[in-house]
Amino acid sequence: MLIEAVLASGVVLPAPGPGFLRLQAAAADENAGPRELAAAISQDPAITGALLRVANSPVFRPRSAPRSALEAINMLGRTRTMATAASTALRSQCSGLDAAAVEALWSASARAAELSYAASRHTPCKALADAAYLAALMQDAGIAVILKRNPEHSALLHACGAALEAGTRALDALVGTEHAAASFLVARNWKLPADVCEAIRAHHDPKGAMRLAETPRRLAMLLAAGRRLRDGVSPDWIDWAELVEAELALDESTLEGLATEAAAAH
C-alpha cells in the first residue's frame, strides 16, 4: 500500500545515468574484474572522483592513497564501488533542489554507510558488510524523489543527526507518503540486489523487518545500527535496540565503543 501511495503521489523515479549503466553492465559479467569496471566509468569524472574520495576515507584505512579509478576499485571491491556510483549518479539528478538540503541528506547517508559497514564488522555477519554499505548509502534516496515533487518542504532537511532524521519523518507526514517506500522503488528501479531493496523498504519498520528472510532482516538491523552510531540514542533506535542486540550481539556497550572509535577516526 505504501508503495502504491508513493507511485500515486505523482513522483517521478529517476533513471540511472549512462556512467552507472555502463558500470552496472560490466559488474553483471562474472568474468569482469576491476580493470573492466574502471574502463566502464572512464568517461564519468563524477563517479571516478567519488570513488577516489571514498577509497581515501579514514574508514577504509588505505595503506597507500589510491590515485586512479582502478586502484580505488581494487580497494573498495565490486559492491562498494556500485554503491558509490549509484549514490553519485543519483545526486547528479538533484539539480534544482535546495542545495543545503541535498548536502545534508547525502552527507548523512555517506556517514550512515560508513558506520553500518563498521558495525557489521563487529557482528557474526561480517560477510554482509559491503551490502550494508550499499543499503545504507541508498536508504534515503527516496527523499530526493519526494523533494522533487515537494520542494517547499526542503527546509525540514537543514539539519544533521537526529534532527535530520526527525525532518525526514516530518516530510513523510506533510506529504502523506513514506520515504522508505520511495527509496525501495529507486533501489529496485536501479536493479540493486533484492536483499538490499527489501532492507531499504523496512529500514524504519522493525516489525516488518522481522518478517523478512535472514539476509534482508539483518541488513535492516545493520542500517539501524549505523543510524544509532551516527545519531546517538534517538526515538528511531529505541524500537530496534533489543532486536539488534538479540540477533547481532550489538549491545549498548559495544555500540558506545564503536561510536567513540568512529568519532576519533572521523
C-alpha positions as a Markdown table, in Angstrom:
| # | Residue | x | y | z |
|---|---|---|---|---|
| 1 | Met | 0.0 | 0.0 | 0.0 |
| 2 | Leu | 2.8 | 2.4 | 0.8 |
| 3 | Ile | 4.5 | 1.7 | -2.5 |
| 4 | Glu | 1.2 | 2.3 | -4.4 |
| 5 | Ala | 0.8 | 5.5 | -2.5 |
| 6 | Val | 4.2 | 6.8 | -3.5 |
| 7 | Leu | 3.5 | 6.0 | -7.1 |
| 8 | Ala | 0.1 | 7.6 | -7.0 |
| 9 | Ser | 1.6 | 10.8 | -5.4 |
| 10 | Gly | 3.0 | 11.7 | -8.8 |
| 11 | Val | 6.7 | 11.3 | -8.0 |
| 12 | Val | 8.9 | 10.5 | -11.0 |
| 13 | Leu | 11.6 | 7.8 | -10.4 |
| 14 | Pro | 15.0 | 8.9 | -11.7 |
| 15 | Ala | 16.6 | 6.8 | -14.4 |
| 16 | Pro | 20.2 | 5.7 | -13.9 |
| 17 | Gly | 22.8 | 7.8 | -15.9 |
| 18 | Pro | 25.0 | 6.4 | -18.6 |
| 19 | Gly | 28.1 | 6.1 | -16.4 |
| 20 | Phe | 26.2 | 4.0 | -13.9 |
| 21 | Leu | 24.6 | 1.8 | -16.6 |
| 22 | Arg | 27.9 | 1.1 | -18.1 |
| 23 | Leu | 29.3 | 0.1 | -14.7 |
| 24 | Gln | 26.3 | -2.0 | -13.9 |
| 25 | Ala | 26.6 | -3.9 | -17.2 |
| 26 | Ala | 30.3 | -4.5 | -16.5 |
| 27 | Ala | 29.6 | -5.7 | -13.0 |
| 28 | Ala | 26.9 | -8.1 | -14.2 |
| 29 | Asp | 29.7 | -10.0 | -16.1 |
| 30 | Glu | 31.2 | -12.5 | -13.6 |
| 31 | Asn | 34.4 | -12.6 | -15.7 |
| 32 | Ala | 34.8 | -8.8 | -15.4 |
| 33 | Gly | 37.4 | -7.6 | -13.0 |
| 34 | Pro | 38.5 | -4.2 | -11.6 |
| 35 | Arg | 40.1 | -3.2 | -14.9 |
| 36 | Glu | 36.8 | -3.7 | -16.8 |
| 37 | Leu | 34.9 | -1.8 | -14.1 |
| 38 | Ala | 37.4 | 1.1 | -14.3 |
| 39 | Ala | 37.0 | 1.2 | -18.1 |
| 40 | Ala | 33.2 | 1.4 | -17.7 |
| 41 | Ile | 33.4 | 4.6 | -15.8 |
| 42 | Ser | 36.5 | 6.1 | -17.5 |
| 43 | Gln | 34.3 | 8.8 | -19.1 |
| 44 | Asp | 32.4 | 9.7 | -16.0 |
| 45 | Pro | 34.6 | 12.1 | -13.9 |
| 46 | Ala | 31.9 | 12.5 | -11.2 |
| 47 | Ile | 31.9 | 8.7 | -10.4 |
| 48 | Thr | 35.7 | 8.5 | -10.7 |
| 49 | Gly | 36.2 | 11.4 | -8.3 |
| 50 | Ala | 33.7 | 9.9 | -5.8 |
| 51 | Leu | 35.4 | 6.5 | -5.9 |
| 52 | Leu | 38.7 | 8.2 | -5.1 |
| 53 | Arg | 37.3 | 10.2 | -2.2 |
| 54 | Val | 35.6 | 7.2 | -0.7 |
| 55 | Ala | 38.7 | 4.9 | -1.1 |
| 56 | Asn | 40.8 | 7.5 | 0.6 |
| 57 | Ser | 38.4 | 8.0 | 3.6 |
| 58 | Pro | 39.7 | 7.1 | 7.1 |
| 59 | Val | 37.0 | 4.4 | 7.4 |
| 60 | Phe | 38.8 | 2.1 | 5.0 |
| 61 | Arg | 42.3 | 3.0 | 6.2 |
| 62 | Pro | 44.1 | 2.6 | 2.9 |
| 63 | Arg | 47.8 | 1.6 | 3.2 |
| 64 | Ser | 48.6 | 3.9 | 0.3 |
| 65 | Ala | 46.3 | 6.5 | -1.2 |
| 66 | Pro | 44.6 | 5.2 | -4.4 |
| 67 | Arg | 45.5 | 7.5 | -7.3 |
| 68 | Ser | 43.3 | 6.1 | -10.1 |
| 69 | Ala | 39.8 | 4.6 | -10.5 |
| 70 | Leu | 41.4 | 1.1 | -11.0 |
| 71 | Glu | 43.3 | 1.4 | -7.7 |
| 72 | Ala | 40.1 | 2.7 | -5.9 |
| 73 | Ile | 38.0 | -0.2 | -7.3 |
| 74 | Asn | 40.7 | -2.7 | -6.3 |
| 75 | Met | 40.5 | -1.4 | -2.8 |
| 76 | Leu | 36.7 | -1.0 | -2.5 |
| 77 | Gly | 35.6 | -4.1 | -4.2 |
| 78 | Arg | 32.6 | -4.5 | -6.5 |
| 79 | Thr | 29.7 | -3.9 | -4.1 |
| 80 | Arg | 31.1 | -0.7 | -2.5 |
| 81 | Thr | 32.1 | 0.5 | -6.0 |
| 82 | Met | 28.5 | 0.1 | -7.1 |
| 83 | Ala | 27.2 | 1.8 | -4.0 |
| 84 | Thr | 29.4 | 4.9 | -4.5 |
| 85 | Ala | 28.5 | 5.0 | -8.2 |
| 86 | Ala | 24.8 | 4.7 | -7.5 |
| 87 | Ser | 24.8 | 7.4 | -4.9 |
| 88 | Thr | 26.9 | 9.8 | -7.2 |
| 89 | Ala | 24.6 | 9.1 | -10.2 |
| 90 | Leu | 21.5 | 9.9 | -8.1 |
| 91 | Arg | 22.9 | 13.0 | -6.6 |
| 92 | Ser | 23.7 | 14.3 | -10.1 |
| 93 | Gln | 20.0 | 14.3 | -10.7 |
| 94 | Cys | 19.3 | 16.7 | -7.8 |
| 95 | Ser | 19.9 | 19.9 | -9.8 |
| 96 | Gly | 17.3 | 22.5 | -8.9 |
| 97 | Leu | 16.7 | 21.2 | -5.4 |
| 98 | Asp | 17.7 | 23.1 | -2.3 |
| 99 | Ala | 21.5 | 22.7 | -2.1 |
| 100 | Ala | 21.7 | 22.8 | 1.7 |
| 101 | Ala | 19.0 | 20.0 | 1.9 |
| 102 | Val | 20.8 | 17.9 | -0.7 |
| 103 | Glu | 24.2 | 18.3 | 1.0 |
| 104 | Ala | 22.7 | 17.4 | 4.5 |
| 105 | Leu | 21.0 | 14.4 | 3.0 |
| 106 | Trp | 24.0 | 13.0 | 1.2 |
| 107 | Ser | 26.4 | 13.7 | 4.0 |
| 108 | Ala | 24.2 | 11.8 | 6.4 |
| 109 | Ser | 23.8 | 8.9 | 4.0 |
| 110 | Ala | 27.5 | 8.6 | 3.5 |
| 111 | Arg | 28.2 | 8.7 | 7.2 |
| 112 | Ala | 25.5 | 6.1 | 7.8 |
| 113 | Ala | 27.1 | 3.9 | 5.1 |
| 114 | Glu | 30.5 | 4.1 | 6.8 |
| 115 | Leu | 29.0 | 3.3 | 10.2 |
| 116 | Ser | 26.8 | 0.5 | 9.1 |
| 117 | Tyr | 29.9 | -1.1 | 7.4 |
| 118 | Ala | 31.9 | -0.6 | 10.7 |
| 119 | Ala | 29.1 | -2.1 | 12.8 |
| 120 | Ser | 28.8 | -5.1 | 10.6 |
| 121 | Arg | 32.5 | -5.9 | 11.1 |
| 122 | His | 31.7 | -6.4 | 14.9 |
| 123 | Thr | 28.9 | -8.9 | 14.3 |
| 124 | Pro | 28.6 | -12.6 | 13.3 |
| 125 | Cys | 27.5 | -11.5 | 9.8 |
| 126 | Lys | 30.7 | -9.7 | 8.7 |
| 127 | Ala | 30.1 | -11.0 | 5.2 |
| 128 | Leu | 27.2 | -8.5 | 4.9 |
| 129 | Ala | 29.5 | -5.5 | 5.4 |
| 130 | Asp | 29.6 | -4.4 | 1.7 |
| 131 | Ala | 25.8 | -5.0 | 1.2 |
| 132 | Ala | 25.2 | -3.0 | 4.4 |
| 133 | Tyr | 27.3 | -0.1 | 3.0 |
| 134 | Leu | 25.2 | -0.2 | -0.2 |
| 135 | Ala | 21.9 | -0.3 | 1.5 |
| 136 | Ala | 22.8 | 2.4 | 4.0 |
| 137 | Leu | 24.0 | 4.7 | 1.3 |
| 138 | Met | 20.7 | 4.3 | -0.6 |
| 139 | Gln | 18.3 | 4.0 | 2.3 |
| 140 | Asp | 17.2 | 7.7 | 2.0 |
| 141 | Ala | 17.4 | 8.0 | -1.8 |
| 142 | Gly | 13.6 | 8.4 | -1.9 |
| 143 | Ile | 13.8 | 11.6 | -0.1 |
| 144 | Ala | 15.3 | 13.3 | -3.1 |
| 145 | Val | 12.5 | 11.9 | -5.2 |
| 146 | Ile | 9.9 | 13.3 | -2.8 |
| 147 | Leu | 11.6 | 16.7 | -2.7 |
| 148 | Lys | 11.5 | 17.0 | -6.4 |
| 149 | Arg | 7.7 | 16.8 | -6.1 |
| 150 | Asn | 7.5 | 18.9 | -2.9 |
| 151 | Pro | 10.4 | 21.4 | -2.9 |
| 152 | Glu | 8.6 | 23.7 | -0.5 |
| 153 | His | 9.5 | 21.4 | 2.4 |
| 154 | Ser | 13.2 | 21.4 | 1.8 |
| 155 | Ala | 14.0 | 23.4 | 4.9 |
| 156 | Leu | 13.0 | 20.4 | 7.0 |
| 157 | Leu | 16.3 | 18.9 | 6.0 |
| 158 | His | 18.5 | 21.8 | 7.0 |
| 159 | Ala | 19.8 | 19.8 | 9.9 |
| 160 | Cys | 22.0 | 16.9 | 10.9 |
| 161 | Gly | 22.0 | 13.9 | 13.1 |
| 162 | Ala | 18.7 | 13.1 | 15.0 |
| 163 | Ala | 17.3 | 16.5 | 13.9 |
| 164 | Leu | 17.7 | 15.5 | 10.2 |
| 165 | Glu | 16.0 | 12.1 | 10.9 |
| 166 | Ala | 13.1 | 14.0 | 12.5 |
| 167 | Gly | 12.9 | 16.2 | 9.5 |
| 168 | Thr | 12.5 | 13.2 | 7.2 |
| 169 | Arg | 9.7 | 11.9 | 9.4 |
| 170 | Ala | 8.0 | 15.3 | 9.2 |
| 171 | Leu | 8.4 | 15.3 | 5.5 |
| 172 | Asp | 6.6 | 12.0 | 5.2 |
| 173 | Ala | 3.8 | 13.2 | 7.4 |
| 174 | Leu | 3.3 | 16.5 | 5.5 |
| 175 | Val | 3.3 | 15.0 | 2.0 |
| 176 | Gly | 1.4 | 11.8 | 3.0 |
| 177 | Thr | 4.0 | 9.4 | 1.7 |
| 178 | Glu | 6.8 | 7.2 | 3.1 |
| 179 | His | 10.4 | 7.8 | 2.1 |
| 180 | Ala | 11.4 | 4.2 | 2.8 |
| 181 | Ala | 9.0 | 3.0 | 0.2 |
| 182 | Ala | 10.2 | 5.6 | -2.3 |
| 183 | Ser | 13.8 | 4.6 | -1.6 |
| 184 | Phe | 12.8 | 1.0 | -2.2 |
| 185 | Leu | 11.4 | 1.9 | -5.6 |
| 186 | Val | 14.5 | 3.8 | -6.6 |
| 187 | Ala | 16.7 | 0.8 | -5.5 |
| 188 | Arg | 14.5 | -1.6 | -7.4 |
| 189 | Asn | 14.3 | 0.6 | -10.4 |
| 190 | Trp | 18.2 | 0.8 | -10.4 |
| 191 | Lys | 18.3 | -3.1 | -10.2 |
| 192 | Leu | 20.1 | -3.2 | -6.9 |
| 193 | Pro | 20.2 | -6.6 | -5.2 |
| 194 | Ala | 16.8 | -7.8 | -4.0 |
| 195 | Asp | 18.0 | -8.2 | -0.3 |
| 196 | Val | 19.3 | -4.6 | -0.3 |
| 197 | Cys | 16.0 | -3.4 | -1.7 |
| 198 | Glu | 14.0 | -5.3 | 0.9 |
| 199 | Ala | 16.2 | -4.0 | 3.7 |
| 200 | Ile | 15.7 | -0.4 | 2.5 |
| 201 | Arg | 12.0 | -0.9 | 2.4 |
| 202 | Ala | 12.0 | -2.0 | 6.1 |
| 203 | His | 14.6 | 0.4 | 7.4 |
| 204 | His | 12.1 | 2.3 | 9.6 |
| 205 | Asp | 9.9 | -0.7 | 10.3 |
| 206 | Pro | 11.3 | -3.2 | 12.8 |
| 207 | Lys | 8.1 | -5.3 | 12.8 |
| 208 | Gly | 8.2 | -5.5 | 9.0 |
| 209 | Ala | 11.9 | -6.4 | 9.1 |
| 210 | Met | 11.3 | -9.3 | 11.4 |
| 211 | Arg | 9.1 | -10.9 | 8.7 |
| 212 | Leu | 11.9 | -10.8 | 6.1 |
| 213 | Ala | 14.3 | -13.6 | 5.3 |
| 214 | Glu | 17.6 | -13.6 | 7.3 |
| 215 | Thr | 19.8 | -11.6 | 5.0 |
| 216 | Pro | 17.5 | -8.6 | 4.4 |
| 217 | Arg | 16.4 | -8.7 | 8.0 |
| 218 | Arg | 20.0 | -8.5 | 9.2 |
| 219 | Leu | 20.8 | -5.8 | 6.7 |
| 220 | Ala | 17.8 | -3.7 | 8.0 |
| 221 | Met | 19.2 | -4.2 | 11.5 |
| 222 | Leu | 22.7 | -3.0 | 10.4 |
| 223 | Leu | 21.1 | 0.1 | 8.9 |
| 224 | Ala | 19.5 | 0.8 | 12.2 |
| 225 | Ala | 22.8 | 0.3 | 14.0 |
| 226 | Gly | 24.6 | 2.7 | 11.6 |
| 227 | Arg | 22.0 | 5.3 | 12.3 |
| 228 | Arg | 22.4 | 4.7 | 16.0 |
| 229 | Leu | 26.2 | 5.3 | 15.7 |
| 230 | Arg | 25.5 | 8.4 | 13.6 |
| 231 | Asp | 22.7 | 10.0 | 15.6 |
| 232 | Gly | 23.0 | 8.6 | 19.1 |
| 233 | Val | 20.1 | 7.1 | 21.0 |
| 234 | Ser | 17.2 | 8.5 | 19.0 |
| 235 | Pro | 13.5 | 7.6 | 19.0 |
| 236 | Asp | 14.2 | 5.6 | 15.8 |
| 237 | Trp | 16.8 | 3.5 | 17.6 |
| 238 | Ile | 14.6 | 2.6 | 20.6 |
| 239 | Asp | 12.4 | 0.4 | 18.5 |
| 240 | Trp | 15.4 | -1.5 | 17.2 |
| 241 | Ala | 17.7 | -1.8 | 20.2 |
| 242 | Glu | 16.5 | -5.1 | 21.6 |
| 243 | Leu | 16.2 | -6.8 | 18.2 |
| 244 | Val | 19.7 | -5.8 | 17.1 |
| 245 | Glu | 21.2 | -6.9 | 20.4 |
| 246 | Ala | 19.5 | -10.3 | 20.3 |
| 247 | Glu | 20.4 | -11.1 | 16.7 |
| 248 | Leu | 23.6 | -9.3 | 16.1 |
| 249 | Ala | 25.1 | -9.1 | 19.6 |
| 250 | Leu | 25.5 | -5.3 | 19.3 |
| 251 | Asp | 24.7 | -4.2 | 22.9 |
| 252 | Glu | 24.9 | -0.6 | 24.1 |
| 253 | Ser | 28.4 | -1.0 | 25.5 |
| 254 | Thr | 29.7 | -2.3 | 22.1 |
| 255 | Leu | 27.9 | 0.5 | 20.3 |
| 256 | Glu | 29.2 | 3.2 | 22.5 |
| 257 | Gly | 32.8 | 1.9 | 21.9 |
| 258 | Leu | 32.2 | 1.9 | 18.2 |
| 259 | Ala | 30.8 | 5.4 | 18.3 |
| 260 | Thr | 33.8 | 6.6 | 20.2 |
| 261 | Glu | 36.2 | 4.9 | 17.8 |
| 262 | Ala | 34.3 | 6.3 | 14.7 |
| 263 | Ala | 34.3 | 9.8 | 16.1 |
| 264 | Ala | 38.0 | 9.7 | 16.6 |
| 265 | Ala | 38.6 | 8.4 | 13.1 |
| 266 | His | 36.3 | 11.0 | 11.6 |
